[in-house]
């Protein structure tokens, strides 16, 4: 789409997402809606999150793509894409979803938490420790610490992708207060026959383990 001018140009196009119904699919649907289009105005094609996604764009199987790093980083480095919405930034994420949107968390049944609070706390401690270390470290230090397979044979690209994503990584593991509500609203808008009124978000998430982890680490 070398002649792309505005989101309206996406109408009738094939958009590659990691998989139908995925978070990348959801992001595109929200982006289209904000720009006067419907999800039904485009065709979604599952292309995965690896080399197949890159090949799909390069060979013209899709017209546009919503994906993750290092797929986006690779295409961006090779000047093969134009970024029109970037959920790697906090500002764009809030603009697209209407608030803070948690993209990853630890979750378990209440029964598991009641039976294994120590295990849950240890996992939270590890995640918070990693979050803090990432914020305090340089991209060179992080690249040197991760398994070599993470680098995909291109350490410089890995470091660039890390730089692009670092803003969106939590500095302390805390879920923003509006995060669960944003996620609930996103599901309600995206999933057919999903009744958000049946869910009380205050009963299905907590920062308790993260707060405890931060206290432990600050006293260490």
N, C-alpha and C positions, 0 to 999 in steps of 0.2 A: 504494500500500500504506500508507494512512494509519493502518491498525491494526497495523502491524508491531511485534512485540514481541521476537522472537528469530530467529536464523538458521533455525530450524525452520519459520518462516512462509514461507520461500522455496520449500519443496517444491511442485512442480507449477507453479511460476511461469515466466514467460518473462524471461530475463535478457539484456539487450543487451550485446554485447562488440564490440570493434572489428572482429574477424573470427573465425570459428571456427578454433581452433588457435593463436590469437594469445597474446601475453603476458597480455592482460586475461582471456582465456578460462582460461589456466593459473592465474592468481591466484584466480579464482572457484572453480575446481575444488579448489584447495588449501584455500581458506576453507571450502568446504562439507564437505570431508573432516574438517577439524579440529572441525567442529561436528556430527558424526554423520550427515551426508548424503553422497550420492554425486553425481557429475556427472550421472548418468542420472536423478536426481530432479528436474532442471530442464530447461528447453528453452533452448538458446543461440541467439541471433539476432544475425547480423552487422549492425551499424548504422553502421560507419565511425567516424571520429574528428572529425567536423565537425558542420555544421548538421543533417545528417540524423539524427545520434544524438540531438540535442536534440529534434528534431521527433518521433522515435520514442517518447520518454518522454512528451512533452507530450500526444501524441495517443492514448496508451494502447496502442500497439503492443507495448510491453514493460512489465513490472512493476518491474524493477530494472535497474541499469546499472553496468557496470565500464568506465571509460574514462579518458581523459587530460585534462589541462588543455590548452586553455581550456574544453573541454566541461563538465568537472566544476565548474570555477570559475564558469562562467556559470549553471549550474543551482543551485549553492550560493548565489551572490549573489542569485538570484531566489527563494531559499527554497523550491525545488521538490524538493530531495532531503534525505535524512537519511544522513549518512556512517556506515557500520557497520564498514568496514575501510579503512584509508588507507595505501597503499604509498608515499605521499609522505613518510612519517616512517620513520626508521631502525628504531625500536622495533617498529612494526607489521610492517614488511617482514621483520625477523628472526623475528617471531612466526609469520608466515604461512609463510615458506619454510624456517625452521629454521636460518637463518644469513644472512650478508651475501649479497645477490643483485645482481650487476652487471646493470645495465639497458642499458648501452651501452659499446662498446669499439671499438678499431681492430683489424681482423683481416685477415690475408693468408696466402697459401700460404707454406710454407717456401722454396720455389723463388724467389718474389718477394723475400723478405727476404734470401736469400743473394745475389741479383743486385742489389738496390737498398737496401742498408742505410742509405745517406744519405737517401734519400727517406722511408723509414720513420721515421728519427730526426727529420727535419724535421717530419713530421706529428705525431709525439709531442710535439715541442717546442711546436708551435702549440696543441695541446690543453691541455697543462700550463699554458702561459702564459695561456690563456683561463680555465682553472679557477681559477688564482690571482687573476686580475683580477676574476672574478665574486665571489670571497670578499672581496676588498678593497673592492669598490664598493658603493654604495647601490643600491636598486632603481630610484631615479630616474635614476642615472647609467647603469645598464644599459638601462633603457627608452629613454633618449635615444640610446644607441649602436646599438641593433638596427635593422634595416630596419623601416620604418613598417608594412609588411604583417604583421609579427609581432604588432602591437598589436591587430589585428582590429577596428580602429575604437573600441577601448575601452582607453585607456592605463591607467586605474585598475584595471580587471580584470586586465590583464596584470601589473601590479605586485603585485596581491594573489596571483595564481597563482604568480608568481616567489617571493614570500615563503613561500608554502606549500610550495614545492618545494626551496627553497634548502638546507635541512638535508640533503637526500639527494644533493646535488651534491658530488662529490669535491673536497676542498680542494687536492689535489696530483696528481691523476691516477692514484694508486696503486690497484690492485685488491687488496682485502683478501685475506689468505691463504686464508680459508675460502670466498671467493667462487666460484672455479671448481668446487669440490666441491659447493657448494650448487646451482649451476646444473646440474651433472651429475645430481645426485639429483633435481632438479626435472624434468628431461627424462625420466629413467628412470621417474618416477612418472606422468608425463603422456602420454608418447608410447608407443603400443602397440608391443610387441616390440622395445623399446629395451634393449639389454644394456649396462649401465654398466660391467660388468667387463671389457669389451673396450677401454675407454678409460683411458689413463694421463694424468690431467690435468696432471701435471708436465711432460709433453712437448708440451702444446698451448697453453700460455700462459706469458707472462713479463712481469715488470715492468722488465726490463733497459732498454728504451728510455725508460721513464718516469723511472727512477733517473738515467739520463744527462741527461735533460731538466732535472730538478730541480737537478742539479749545475751545469749550464750556466747556468741562470737565477739560481742563488744567487751565481754568480761574475760575473754580468753587471754 
